[in-house]
Amino acid sequence: MRTFVASKLVPFTGRLVVERLRCSGSYENGFFSFLGGDSDYVRILVNDRAMDLSSVCGKGETLTSGTVCRLPAFLKAMEKATATATKEFAQCGFTTSH
């Protein structure tokens, strides 16, 4: 009988969820009360765990220990990441078609 089962130690699947959050209104001393008005945010969950986005969006653009990022900052970071990835793929002979 086998005593070592890799699937019990290493997950072979994962789940990625990208949430777009709209926080409207504010209540006194509320979490988003200092923002004033509607605001859009992004939160990324990997296997039900919120990821730290402060290194992606910048510490000044994140809330709740870095797990919620302002949408414009996230989109700007994704544009930079896409440009970098496109250049790296091109060096390997891959091209993108739009």
N, C-alpha and C positions, 0 to 999 in steps of 0.2 A: 504494500500500500504506500502511496506517495504521501510524504509529510509536508512537502513544500508546494503550494499552489499559488502561482504568480497572480492570478486574477483576484485573490483575496487580499493581496498587498498593493497591487498597482491597478488603478482604474483604467479601463480600456475605452471608456467613453467619458464625455464631459458635457456640460451644459453652459452655454454662454447666453446671457440675456442683457440687452442694451435697453435701458429704460429712459424714455424722455419724460421728464416731469415738468408740469406747469404748476407753479405755486402762485395762487392768486389770493388777494386779500391778506389781511394781517390781523392778528389779535395782539393785545397788549402783552409785551414781554414774550411774544411768540418766537418760534425758531426763525421764521422768515420776515419778521416784522421790521427789521432794520433795512430791508430792501425797498420797501414801498412800491406797491403795484405788482403787476404780473411779471413773472420771471420764468425763463425756461432753463432747465438743468438736465444733465445726463448722469446716470448712475449705471455702472457695469457690474453685473453679478456673474461670477464664475462658480459653478456648482453651489449656488445659493449663498455665496459669500461676496459681500460688496468689496470691490477692489479699490486700492488707494490710487487716485488719479492725480495726486499732487505733482508727481514727476512728469505727467503728460500735459496737464493744463497749467501748472504753476501754482505755487502755494497760495498766492493772492486770489486765485480764481476758484478755489474749492471751499467747501463747507463740510461739516460733520466729519472731522478727522481725515479730510481729503477724499472722501468717498462720493461726494456730489460735486460736479463741476458745472460751471456756467456754460450753457450751450455754445455761445460764440467762441469762447476759448477752446472748447473741445473741437469744434469744427476747424478752427485755425490749426490746431495741433494735428488733426487728421490730414489736412492739406499738406503739411510739411512731411508727415510720415508717408503719404502716398507718393509725393515727389521723390523722396529718398528711395523708396521701394522700387519705383519705376526705373530709376537710374541703375539700381543694383541688378534688376532683372534684365535690363538692356545689355549690361556687361556680360551676361550669361547667354545672350542671343535671343532672349524673349522680348517680344514687343507687345504693346497694348493696342487694342483697337477700340475706338469709341463709336 
